[in-house]
């Protein structure tokens, strides 16, 4: 039995509240699975760390994380530290340094949770977002700052290598699921990168004749996600479009406090990172009411990625049963505290394994 080493970065705000709850669930799950041994090492890298040290993490931060099997992150961001500093100082270097080119965002309408939509149907969607290039590039700059002629330019970067691999991953996932794939495009308005994305989507699609694949302009796609979410299964998108669409899917599932994501290196050369998609929420930090569901679902995704799919399913099932029996934090209209919500999940995990 090999020990799985997990680097833990609680981050800022409610990240520091939900991550300990996720760790409680992971520890309890490990006690149920004789083949699962977990160890956790916590790092204080955050906006608080930045204010003390002038960096979001040490210069050798990636070298430190490289020795772990997975990274478990809470949330990053705090008033007084600009968002571009917190993002480009911690999360993006991890994603790109470890080539976590897949941002996987599954969304389901969990039992016991109400969607804001009147008739959401069988909501079960996975957004596959390109995670290392695209619109989130630091190529560009500003000229003539503070004058009437000020200019800001930022380049979008789509490589064939990066575009092919994310689209191929999405086709393979669609083949494993319901056999339907939607590509998000905007080639009627963005005249270079989006037609390129469309071409690669069709080229790769010839390798998957069994997958029902189509391209939809992102504005129409966003509208259909609200009007007919049941018609989607797997959606693949560029970095920016995938970011936006996955927020929509999270919202229609009931609350962004529930949703989780995995930042994956599918080839497993480097550690992958798992996190709830919500932010640090300074407005409710310290009140003990943050929803731990997203962090718990992220823990389930991590277990699945690490080869313990049954343990991951057990965690997600316990979360769903807790919700169906009425354990809800205020974002879902309930009164449970962060810890009480986790207690309800733990009650449904069952006893530790015998022996």
Buried (B, 14 or more C-beta within 10 A) or exposed (E): EEEBBBBBBBBBBBBBBBBBBBBBBBEBBBBBBEEBEBEBEBBEBBBBBBEEEEBBBEEEBBEBBBEBBBBBBBBBBBEEBEEEBBBBBBBBBBBBBBBBBBBBBBBBBBEBBEBEBEEBEEBBBBBBBBBBBBBBBEEEEEEEEEEEEEEEEEEBBBEEEBBBBBBBBBBBBBBEBEBBBBBBBBBEEBEEBBBBBBEBBEEBBEEBEEBEBEBBBBEEBBEBBEEEBEEBBBBBBBBBBBBBBBBBBBBBBBBBBBBBBBBBBBEEEBBBBBBBBBBBBBEBBEEEBBBBBBBBBBBBBBBBBBBBEEBBEBBBBBBBBBBEEEBBBBBBEBEBBBBBBBBBBBEBBEEEEEE
